[in-house]
Amino acid sequence: METKGTLIFPKWLVSTPLEAPKQGFGIRVLGDKIASIATKEELLMNFPGDIVFEKPNQVLMPGFVDAHTHLYGVLAHGIPLTKSPSGFMPFLEDFWWPLVENQLDSAMINAATDWNCSQMLRSGITSFYDCTEAPFALPGVLLKQSEVVEKWGIRGILSFEATERVSKENGDLGLAENIAMVHRGKSNSSLVNGLMCFHTTFTCSESFIKRTFELANENNVLTHMHCSEGHYEPQAMLERNGLRPIEYYDQIGVLGPGMLVSQCVQINQNEINLLASRRAKVTHMPLSNCEVGGGIAPLPELMEAGVTVGLGSDGYITDFFEVMRGAFLIHKASHCDPRVMPADLVWHLATKGGADALGYEKVGCIQEGWQADLMLVNPKLPTSIAEHNLYDQLLLFCNANDVDTVMVAGKVRKMDGQVLNTSLDKLRENVQIEADRLWKKTA
């Protein structure tokens, strides 16, 4: 007996934002994959016994890929501060490290992860990469976190931001935590996996960095690090060895297709050229770069050079429509040119671009044989949606509340505007309890 599939019939179908949207088409989902894309008439005729979702006013699109987040970051929203940080390094040294990361434990991280998984699904995010730094929550923090993510059925990559800023021994614990998560992901059929990760050049020695890449190569995974989020790191590197960070990574032989480098705000043209020629991947966080005063990353220049780039929330604002608006608007302003970063390109960064940066295969597009990671957006706008304006209209004037349905690996996780099988009030209460516990530690 043939397994029943699911037919979805929207008004508009977006296979990839780099192509024009189509009307009159639907898809068939079978198992965890997109089995067929055809007209409504063809699908109904060929698969008369399938379950049918009629969404006549909606837009069927690939799910968002949040290529860089810190799920625990929500715990710091509204945290009491005696004074505002005066720059990027004071942000780290006077606030983020002592008051947040050094105080975290697994209960806090798991509560934040639980809440954020619900909010990612609410926003249409079907895949994400999370970076945890909690040096005193080692060991075991990622394995505990992975159990929380798995129950949501969302596609995720978890890592620990290993660093020697506490001690060399603590840095080794961080690397071991990543290896344990990588092995766990490879040993089962879960959607949750791992990669290798270290912090930066100014908290990790050269030997530590090289060892991280060696472990990644042995396990066939990417290596992630933050880079040049503000002026401090490039200036410190220039003073230390006369090289900027990307030049340094190239000199020590680790810059290449196995590198996933986030931020890249204060980099120059030579570093952009190196990233492109060595085929490294970059993730861009427009909103958090503004919040910490890091600057505006050269995203248009990275794209022009051919660098693979994904878009990330950085754990700052989970609604990915807001993140896209940041990438869409900030670079127009910084270049004084409204043609910079058109809407279709920003949508690409938020979907296929992010999947490519994270090394996902057959994720980020609606194509036959690809993963059924998708969302249906129900725009309730005062002006019409048309082929020529669909990407602009949705990017500029929609938000998470307009996401009607979300499917990950062929399973519905949000339907009719509601994240399934959860109590948001209970999740919110748990986060508030853990945030209050964190805040009391900083008093």
Residue pairs with C-beta under 8 A, 6 or more apart in sequence:
2 49
3 30
3 31
4 49
4 50
4 51
5 28
5 29
5 30
5 35
5 47
5 50
5 51
6 28
6 29
6 30
6 50
6 51
6 52
6 53
6 410
7 26
7 27
7 28
7 29
7 43
7 44
7 47
7 50
7 51
7 52
7 53
8 26
8 27
8 29
8 53
8 55
8 60
8 376
9 26
9 40
9 43
9 52
9 53
9 54
9 55
9 56
10 26
10 55
10 56
10 58
10 59
10 60
10 376
11 23
11 55
11 56
11 57
11 58
11 59
11 385
12 21
12 22
12 23
12 58
12 59
12 60
12 385
12 390
13 21
13 22
13 23
13 25
13 26
13 27
13 37
13 59
13 60
13 366
14 21
14 22
14 59
14 60
14 61
14 62
14 347
14 366
14 390
15 22
15 37
15 365
15 366
15 367
16 62
16 348
16 351
16 352
16 364
16 365
16 366
16 367
17 61
17 344
17 345
17 347
17 348
17 351
17 352
17 391
18 344
18 345
18 348
18 352
20 387
21 59
21 387
21 390
21 391
23 387
24 39
24 40
25 37
25 38
25 39
25 40
26 37
26 38
26 39
26 40
26 43
26 60
27 34
27 36
27 37
27 43
27 60
27 366
27 374
28 34
28 35
28 36
28 37
28 38
28 43
28 47
28 50
29 35
29 372
29 407
29 410
30 410
31 372
31 410
32 371
32 372
32 409
32 410
32 411
33 369
33 370
33 371
33 372
33 410
34 366
34 367
34 368
34 369
34 370
34 371
34 372
34 374
35 368
35 369
36 43
36 46
36 47
36 368
37 366
37 367
37 368
38 46
43 50
44 52
53 405
55 376
55 378
55 404
55 405
57 378
58 376
58 377
58 378
58 379
58 404
58 405
59 376
59 377
59 378
59 379
59 385
59 390
59 394
60 366
60 374
60 375
60 376
61 124
61 347
61 351
61 366
61 374
61 375
61 376
61 377
62 351
62 352
62 364
62 365
62 366
62 373
62 374
62 375
63 124
63 125
63 126
63 127
63 351
63 373
63 374
63 375
63 406
63 407
63 408
64 123
64 124
64 125
64 126
64 127
64 320
64 350
64 351
64 354
64 375
65 125
65 126
65 127
65 128
65 310
65 311
65 350
65 351
65 352
65 353
65 354
65 355
65 358
65 360
65 363
65 364
66 120
66 125
66 127
66 128
66 129
66 311
66 312
66 313
66 318
66 320
66 323
66 354
67 128
67 129
67 283
67 310
67 311
67 312
67 353
67 354
67 357
67 358
68 129
68 131
68 262
68 283
68 285
68 310
68 312
68 313
68 314
69 116
69 128
69 129
69 130
69 131
69 312
69 313
69 314
69 315
69 318
70 130
70 131
70 132
70 133
70 314
70 315
71 109
71 112
71 113
71 116
71 117
71 130
71 132
71 145
71 315
72 100
72 104
72 108
72 109
72 112
72 113
72 132
72 134
72 315
73 112
73 314
73 315
73 316
74 112
74 115
74 116
74 315
74 318
74 431
74 435
75 100
75 104
75 108
75 111
75 112
75 431
75 434
75 435
75 438
76 96
76 99
76 100
76 435
76 438
77 435
78 435
79 99
79 100
79 435
79 438
79 439
79 442
80 439
80 442
80 443
81 95
85 91
85 94
85 95
85 292
87 230
87 232
87 293
88 229
88 230
88 231
88 232
88 292
88 293
88 294
89 230
89 232
91 292
91 293
97 165
98 442
99 441
99 442
100 438
101 133
101 134
101 135
102 134
102 135
102 136
103 136
103 438
103 441
103 442
104 132
104 134
104 136
104 137
104 438
105 134
105 136
105 137
106 137
106 140
106 141
106 144
106 145
107 434
108 434
108 435
108 437
108 438
109 132
109 134
109 137
109 141
109 144
109 145
110 144
110 145
110 148
111 427
111 430
111 431
111 433
111 434
112 431
112 434
113 130
113 145
113 148
113 149
114 148
114 427
114 430
114 431
115 427
115 428
115 430
115 431
116 315
116 318
117 148
117 149
117 152
117 154
118 152
118 419
118 422
118 424
118 427
119 318
119 319
119 400
120 128
120 154
120 318
121 152
121 154
121 406
121 408
121 413
121 414
121 419
122 318
122 400
122 403
122 406
122 414
122 419
123 318
123 319
123 320
123 321
123 400
123 403
124 320
124 375
124 377
124 400
124 403
124 406
125 154
125 318
125 320
126 154
126 155
126 373
126 374
126 375
126 406
126 407
126 408
127 154
127 155
127 156
127 354
127 355
127 358
127 360
127 363
127 364
127 373
127 408
128 154
128 155
128 156
128 157
129 156
129 157
129 159
129 195
129 224
129 260
129 283
129 312
129 358
130 145
130 156
130 157
130 158
130 159
131 159
131 160
131 161
131 197
131 224
131 262
132 141
132 142
132 145
132 158
132 159
132 160
132 161
133 160
133 161
133 163
133 199
134 141
134 160
135 163
135 165
135 166
135 170
135 173
135 174
136 166
138 160
138 170
138 173
138 174
138 177
139 173
139 176
139 177
139 180
140 177
141 160
141 177
142 158
142 159
142 160
142 177
142 178
142 180
142 181
142 194
143 180
143 181
143 184
145 158
146 158
146 181
146 184
146 185
146 190
146 192
149 156
149 158
149 192
150 190
150 191
150 192
152 413
153 191
153 408
153 409
153 411
153 413
154 191
154 408
154 413
155 191
155 192
155 360
155 363
155 371
155 373
155 408
155 409
156 191
156 192
156 193
157 192
157 193
157 194
157 195
157 358
158 181
158 192
158 193
158 194
159 178
159 181
159 194
159 195
159 196
159 197
159 224
160 174
160 177
160 178
160 181
160 197
161 174
161 197
161 198
161 199
161 226
162 171
162 173
162 174
162 175
162 177
162 178
162 197
162 198
162 199
162 204
162 208
162 212
163 170
163 171
163 174
163 198
163 199
163 200
163 203
163 204
164 170
164 171
164 203
164 204
164 205
164 208
165 199
165 203
168 208
171 198
171 204
171 208
174 197
174 198
175 196
175 198
175 211
175 212
175 215
178 194
178 195
178 196
178 197
178 215
179 196
179 215
179 219
180 194
181 193
181 194
182 193
182 194
182 195
182 196
182 219
182 221
183 194
183 219
184 190
184 194
185 192
185 193
185 194
186 193
186 219
191 408
191 409
193 221
194 221
195 216
195 221
195 222
195 223
195 224
195 260
196 212
196 213
196 215
196 216
196 219
196 221
196 222
196 223
196 224
197 212
197 223
197 224
197 225
198 204
198 208
198 209
198 212
198 223
198 224
198 225
199 225
199 226
200 225
200 226
200 227
200 233
200 245
201 209
201 227
201 233
201 236
201 237
201 245
201 248
202 232
202 233
202 236
202 237
204 212
206 252
209 225
209 249
209 252
209 254
210 252
210 253
210 254
212 223
213 223
213 254
213 258
216 222
216 223
216 258
217 258
221 359
222 258
222 259
222 260
222 281
222 358
222 359
223 254
223 258
223 259
223 260
224 260
224 261
224 262
225 259
225 260
225 261
225 262
226 261
226 262
226 263
227 233
227 245
227 246
227 261
227 262
227 263
227 264
227 267
228 234
228 244
228 245
228 246
228 263
228 264
228 265
228 266
228 267
228 271
229 263
229 265
229 266
229 289
229 292
229 294
230 265
230 266
230 292
230 293
230 294
230 295
231 266
231 295
233 245
233 266
234 244
234 245
234 266
234 267
237 243
237 244
237 245
237 248
238 244
241 248
243 251
244 267
244 268
244 270
244 271
245 267
245 271
246 255
246 261
246 264
246 267
246 270
246 271
246 274
246 275
247 270
247 271
247 274
249 255
249 259
250 274
250 278
255 274
255 275
255 278
255 280
256 278
256 279
256 280
257 278
257 279
257 280
257 281
259 278
259 280
259 281
260 280
260 281
260 282
260 283
260 357
260 358
260 359
261 275
261 280
261 281
261 282
261 283
262 282
262 283
262 285
262 312
263 283
263 284
263 285
263 289
263 294
263 297
264 271
264 275
264 282
264 284
264 297
264 298
264 302
265 289
265 294
265 295
265 296
265 297
266 294
266 295
267 275
267 297
267 298
269 301
272 298
272 301
272 302
272 305
272 307
273 305
274 280
275 282
275 302
275 305
275 307
276 302
276 305
276 306
276 307
279 308
280 307
280 308
281 307
281 308
281 309
281 310
281 356
281 357
281 358
281 359
282 302
282 307
282 308
282 309
282 310
282 357
283 309
283 310
283 311
283 312
283 354
283 357
284 297
284 299
284 302
284 309
284 310
284 311
284 312
284 327
284 349
285 311
285 312
285 313
285 314
285 316
285 323
286 296
286 297
286 299
286 311
286 323
286 326
286 327
286 330
286 331
287 313
287 314
287 316
287 317
287 322
287 323
287 326
288 313
288 314
288 315
288 316
289 295
289 296
289 297
290 296
290 326
290 330
291 316
296 330
296 331
296 334
299 309
299 327
299 331
299 341
300 331
300 335
300 340
300 341
302 309
303 309
303 345
308 353
308 356
308 357
309 349
309 353
309 357
310 349
310 353
310 354
310 355
310 356
310 357
310 358
311 320
311 323
311 324
311 327
311 346
311 349
311 350
311 353
311 354
312 323
312 354
313 320
313 323
317 323
318 400
319 399
319 400
320 350
320 400
321 394
321 395
321 398
321 399
321 400
321 402
322 399
323 350
324 346
324 347
324 349
324 350
324 395
325 395
325 396
327 341
327 346
327 349
328 341
328 343
328 346
328 395
328 396
331 340
331 341
332 338
332 339
332 340
332 341
342 391
343 391
343 392
343 395
343 396
344 391
346 395
347 391
347 395
351 364
351 365
352 364
352 365
353 364
354 364
355 363
355 364
356 364
362 369
362 370
362 371
363 370
363 371
363 373
364 373
366 374
371 409
371 410
372 407
372 408
372 409
372 410
373 407
373 408
373 409
374 406
374 407
375 403
375 404
375 405
375 406
375 407
375 414
376 403
376 404
376 405
376 406
377 394
377 398
377 402
377 403
377 404
378 402
378 403
378 404
378 417
379 385
379 393
379 394
379 397
379 398
379 402
380 402
381 393
381 397
381 398
383 393
385 393
385 394
394 402
401 417
403 414
403 417
404 414
404 415
404 416
404 417
405 412
405 414
405 415
405 416
406 412
406 413
406 414
406 419
407 413
412 420
413 419
413 420
414 420
